[in-house]
Amino acid sequence: MQAALATLKRTDVRPIYGPVVVLVMDREEVGRYQRFVTALRHAGIPTELYLGNPKSNLGVQFRYADRRNSPCVIIQGSAERSGRSGTPVVVIEDLLLGKDVAQRSSEDRDEYLQQQTAAQLAVPEHQLVDGVISVLRRHDVRWG
């Protein structure tokens, strides 16, 4: 039915995206993660902090973001806080690209690994907003 309506141009068939989700790697760093949420929200990007069970592993948090139809998640553990050359980084995991790569059957392992690597973007912490915007633009993600 939706395909027929789209053909008739009577409905917008763009996906409805959920918020960007900031994952919680270290409970002691919730204040830092909340600052990420605030910076992204100030840039007009719907964002939420994962507030589930404190014992949730990353798999549970990724499934949560997937159920919310999040375009990407933000990850920062102790290794990322230490950063390269002392500069803290964040990892932006492009869930949309990750799904696309997982659905394609690539016989070339090197190509598959290269595509998977492209789904993870490590940026300096102070470039978080720009990094998320680049992922959102890659998929033409818009809200509202």
C-alpha positions as CSV (number, residue, x, y, z in Angstrom):
1,M,0.0,0.0,0.0
2,Q,2.8,2.4,0.9
3,A,4.5,1.7,-2.4
4,A,1.4,2.6,-4.2
5,L,1.0,5.8,-2.3
6,A,4.6,6.7,-2.9
7,T,4.0,6.1,-6.6
8,L,1.1,8.5,-6.5
9,K,3.3,10.9,-4.5
10,R,0.7,11.2,-1.8
11,T,3.0,10.3,1.1
12,D,6.6,10.7,2.1
13,V,8.3,7.3,2.3
14,R,11.5,8.6,4.0
15,P,12.4,6.5,7.0
16,I,11.6,7.9,10.4
17,Y,14.9,8.0,12.3
18,G,15.3,7.8,16.1
19,P,17.8,9.8,18.0
20,V,21.6,9.5,18.0
21,V,22.4,7.4,21.1
22,V,25.4,8.0,23.4
23,L,26.4,4.6,24.8
24,V,27.6,4.3,28.3
25,M,31.0,2.6,28.5
26,D,32.0,3.8,32.0
27,R,29.3,4.7,34.6
28,E,31.8,7.1,36.2
29,E,31.8,9.2,33.0
30,V,28.1,9.8,32.7
31,G,28.7,13.6,33.2
32,R,31.0,13.6,30.2
33,Y,28.5,11.6,28.1
34,Q,25.8,14.0,29.1
35,R,28.0,16.9,27.7
36,F,28.1,15.0,24.4
37,V,24.3,14.8,24.4
38,T,24.0,18.5,25.2
39,A,26.4,19.5,22.4
40,L,24.6,17.4,19.8
41,R,21.1,18.7,21.0
42,H,22.4,22.3,20.7
43,A,23.3,21.5,17.1
44,G,19.7,20.5,16.5
45,I,20.4,16.7,16.5
46,P,18.0,14.6,18.5
47,T,20.2,12.7,21.0
48,E,19.8,10.6,24.1
49,L,22.0,9.0,26.6
50,Y,21.5,5.2,27.1
51,L,19.9,5.0,30.5
52,G,19.2,1.2,30.7
53,N,20.5,-1.3,33.1
54,P,23.9,-0.3,34.4
55,K,25.1,-3.8,33.8
56,S,24.2,-3.7,30.1
57,N,27.0,-4.7,27.8
58,L,27.6,-3.1,24.5
59,G,25.5,-5.6,22.6
60,V,22.4,-4.7,24.6
61,Q,23.1,-1.0,24.1
62,F,23.5,-1.5,20.3
63,R,20.2,-3.5,20.2
64,Y,18.5,-0.6,22.0
65,A,19.8,1.9,19.5
66,D,18.8,-0.4,16.6
67,R,15.2,-0.7,18.0
68,R,15.1,3.1,18.2
69,N,16.2,3.3,14.5
70,S,19.2,5.4,15.5
71,P,21.4,6.4,12.5
72,C,24.5,6.3,14.7
73,V,25.8,5.8,18.2
74,I,28.6,7.6,20.1
75,I,31.2,5.5,21.9
76,Q,33.9,6.6,24.3
77,G,35.7,4.2,26.6
78,S,38.9,4.6,28.5
79,A,41.1,3.9,25.5
80,E,39.3,6.6,23.5
81,R,39.6,9.1,26.4
82,S,43.3,8.5,26.4
83,G,43.3,9.2,22.7
84,R,46.0,9.4,20.2
85,S,48.7,11.8,21.2
86,G,46.8,12.6,24.4
87,T,43.8,14.0,22.5
88,P,40.5,12.3,23.6
89,V,38.5,10.9,20.7
90,V,35.0,9.6,20.2
91,V,33.9,6.8,17.9
92,I,30.9,7.4,15.8
93,E,29.4,4.1,14.7
94,D,27.4,4.5,11.5
95,L,24.6,2.0,12.1
96,L,22.9,2.6,8.7
97,L,26.1,1.9,6.8
98,G,26.8,-1.1,9.2
99,K,23.4,-2.6,8.3
100,D,24.0,-2.0,4.6
101,V,27.4,-3.7,4.8
102,A,25.9,-6.7,6.8
103,Q,23.2,-7.2,4.2
104,R,25.5,-7.3,1.3
105,S,27.2,-10.5,0.6
106,S,30.8,-9.7,-0.4
107,E,33.0,-12.5,-1.6
108,D,36.0,-10.2,-1.2
109,R,37.0,-10.3,2.5
110,D,39.3,-7.2,2.1
111,E,36.4,-5.2,0.6
112,Y,34.1,-6.3,3.3
113,L,36.5,-5.3,6.1
114,Q,37.2,-1.9,4.4
115,Q,33.4,-1.2,4.3
116,Q,33.1,-2.2,7.9
117,T,35.9,0.1,8.8
118,A,34.1,3.0,7.0
119,A,31.2,2.5,9.4
120,Q,33.4,3.6,12.3
121,L,34.6,7.1,12.4
122,A,37.0,8.2,15.2
123,V,37.2,12.0,15.7
124,P,38.7,14.2,18.3
125,E,36.2,14.8,21.1
126,H,35.9,18.5,20.2
127,Q,34.8,17.5,16.6
128,L,32.0,15.3,17.8
129,V,29.2,17.5,16.3
130,D,30.9,17.8,12.9
131,G,31.6,14.1,12.8
132,V,28.0,13.2,13.6
133,I,26.8,15.7,11.0
134,S,29.0,14.1,8.3
135,V,27.4,10.7,9.1
136,L,23.9,12.1,9.0
137,R,24.6,13.8,5.7
138,R,26.0,10.6,4.2
139,H,22.5,9.2,4.5
140,D,20.5,12.4,4.2
141,V,19.1,11.9,7.7
142,R,16.7,14.7,8.7
143,W,14.1,14.9,11.5
144,G,10.8,16.8,11.4
